[in-house]
Amino acid sequence: MCLPLIGRVVAIEGELAQVELLDGKTVKVLRATQAGVAPGQNVLVDRGLIVEVVSAEEVEQMQAFFAELTGMWGGEDTARA
C-alpha cells in the first residue's frame, strides 16, 4: 500500500513546485496534474508528483489517521517481540 506524503507548497518554479513536507524537508515535484496549485496550499505528493490539493481539515484528519496506524503497528511489533 502506498501512502502519499503531505506537504505545503512554498514556491512555484515553472512546471515544478517546491513543497515543504510535514517533517520539514523540502522537495521539488511536478505539478502537471495540478497546474493551478499555488504557494500556501496543502498537497498530497506521490512519486514526485502533486496528486491532490487538500484542505487544512483534511490534513488534520490524515495526520490523525496516520498516528492511529502508527500506534497499531507499534503495538503489533511489541506483541511479537
N, C-alpha and C positions, 0 to 999 in steps of 0.2 A: 504494500500500500504506500502510495506517495502522498506526502503532506506538503502543501505549499508553504513557503516562508511568508511571513507577514512583515510589511515594511511601510515606510512613508517616503514619498517622492520628495527629494530635496532639490533636484535640478533637472532640466531638460537640455540635452545636447544632441540636436539633430534627431536621429532615429533612436537614440539611447536615452534612458532615464537613469539618473543617479538615485539609488534607493538606499535609505538607512534602515537596516533590519533591526528587529527588536533587541538583538544582542549588541547593537551599537556599530556593527560592521557596515561599511558602505560598499555597495556593488553597483556595477553598471549593467543594465539589462535592456533588451529590446522592448520597444513599446508599440510594435507593429499592430497587435490586436487591440490596443487601447490607445490609439493615436491622439485622442483628446485629453489624455491624462495631464494633470498639472501639478506643480510643486505644492506640497501640503496634503495631497490626497493619500489615503491609505490604500495599499495594493497587496495583492497576493502574487508571489513570484514563484515560478516553477521552471526549471531547466533554462534559466537565463532569459525568461520572457514574462512580462506582466500578463497574467491571465484574467485578472478581475480587479476592478476598483471596488472597495468596500467601505462601509461607514464605520465611524468610531465605535458604535454599538456592536457591530459585527465583529470588530477586532476584540472587544472585551469578551464576547461570547466564545470566540475561538480560543482565546487565552485561557478561559475557564475550562473549556473542553480539554485542551492540551494538558493543563495542570491535573485534571481528573485522570486522564490517561497515564500520565507520568506516575501518579500515585498508585494506580492499579498495577502498572508494570513493576514499580518498585516493590510492592507487596508480594508479587509473584516471585521476583528474584530472591527476596528474603526468605520466602517459604521453601524454596528449593535448595537453599544453601545448607 
